[in-house]
């Protein structure tokens, strides 16, 4: 069985749309405070441009673990 881990960072834009950054294989254990601070920095610097608009707020951060097993 193989386990993959990713960290999904969700933000809202000025057009009320959601955008997501996915970080593959984040450093473990994930530090909630560090993630929140990094998301605040992304919002405050405004360096990312998307067709969905400019990031204006953080929405959620989710740690996703996926298990897979080869059956054949």
Helices and strands as residue ranges (DSSP letters): E 2-13, E 18-24, H 32-45, E 49-50, E 53-68
